[in-house]
Amino acid sequence: MDAQTAYPLLSGIRSPADLRQLPATKLAALAKELRAFLIETVATRGGHFAAGLGSVELTIALHYVFNTPDDRIVWDVGHQAYPHKVLTGRRERLHTIKQAGGLAPFPSRAESEFDTFGVGHSSTSISAALGMAIASAHMGEKRRAVAVIGDGAMSAGLAFEALNHGGSLDVDLLLILNDNDMSISQNVGAMSNYFAKVMSGKLYAGLREGSKKVLRQMPTVWELARRSEEHMKGMVLPGTMFEEMGWNYVGPIDGHDLKALTRTLRNLKDLHGPQFLHIVTRKGKGFPPAEADPIKWHGPGPFDPVSGQIFKEKASGPSYSQVFGQWLCDMAERDSRIIGITPAMREGSGLVEFEKRFPERYFDVGIAEQHAVTFAAGLACEGARPVVAIYSTFLQRAYDQFIHDVALQKLPVIFGVDRAGLVGGDGVTHQGSYDLSFMRCIPNLVVMAPADENECRQMLFTATTLDCPSAVRYPRGHGPGVPIVAAMQAIPVGRAQVRRDGRGGLAILAFGTMVAAAEHIAERLDATLVNMRFVKPLDEELVLELAARHSALVTIEENTIAGGAGSAVSELLCARGMQIPMLHLGLPDRFVEHGSREDCLRMAGLDAGSLENAIERFWRQPGLARATPVSA
């Protein structure tokens, strides 16, 4: 069945301008087609799913009411933006999303003029939209700015900083809270929609603003009126806090009721000042398996759209996240001081089993990375052994807390830095490219990079033996398949492991995941291969010894070259007055786009073939290669 037959309304929409030509009576049918198209398309490739299904009606209403792209819509995170991509001219390419050369996984300014702000990390929408609104007013341009934020993103401090600032300004900004928390679903219905209609209407707004002007001349009466209004709203609506922050709160309304949505948005579009619209939606709307388990269907792989079966690749062994989760459970059994912390990444970080077995020692703090780190520091002050499970890309958000609250006080907080290196389909906003560089310069910190699954387990145990903060950084997915030893033994801190003692004159110093990638190259060139294990502290004695008896050194890491582990090796040799040809291989000085992990490694020049070519070119330079090793 062709698109015109399967999706007669949707296939005619190349841009929101086409959408705005439809009569309002057709919007519900369009929503049905859009939801069916999302299910059919994401089923073939996988991708962010449940959040997008829940935002179908909201997306249609926004582009129907507002004059996009002239009016600015800023999506938070972007998990809910697949419908937005479809309605803004990218329908025929949606099946390429997250693939190399395909659509970006999140809104991207480089991809479309309708993507007004690039996102990927949460809670940025209010700040960005506020900046846009103020800039438009400053330049005398009449356009509206709309921020769409999910309920989970409201747990971040950044969102409340922007709320506090925006509420104090006389700026025309609309904030939409897309709330899919089922605990407040009972607030949605005829009564809530009625209040939203009344409070967003011109009559109410006129009376409200007119009364302010008159009653402010009579302070006592004005204060009574203000408190009465807030009391009325507080009794029936959950918006008192936002009103106190300076926002005109409207809602909650049913986010799947297109008639109510479009009517309310039209009313709010003409109001001045900061406006707050609270809508309630259901994640996975229209696909029963996703409605029943929205967490499982947040970002599934390919699936059967009829049965709801997700097709999973057969794993040869546990992922690094699972290795971490099992270690944490095993360690918690041995040590009652162990406490697990995650900033809203329970499933991804492998903490599901830990929460079940040790609920009193499990803390999901929500999307609040800064709080997670300082909370862990407070725990450590009182003798607990906190373990923070955090993605590399999200640890960036808590850098100040890492330095000032943990390292400066030399508190023994353990960081399980997941998704370190290239993550694949989630692309530039989620690549763990920088953690070695930004951690290596922090005093009092031990940084470890395991070469395989078992070494990861042993390094995590090693961290528990230290009286200082430590980080074990490991990649997304599976390792080389090394069997995991249940018994835990500490690895000597700052001691590398020589995997192969070559006689060709070249030494390859590999960090973490790059050890396995370098094995074949070392064999072919008869090079020495070292599993460096520790980025901080380095095995200085071994590095100096290798430099003394080899013609050249190569460092390889899955981290940006700038300031990374290879830089640490160069700094050591320079400080000791040793000059030796060196080649640093790692992530280039550019953002690595989305694709499979293999695609990303190839784009970065870190796949096996690219590494081999780069090392051979370096080693074949005239006068560099020697037939026999340098004498010690």
Disulfide bonds with the S-S distance in Angstrom:
none
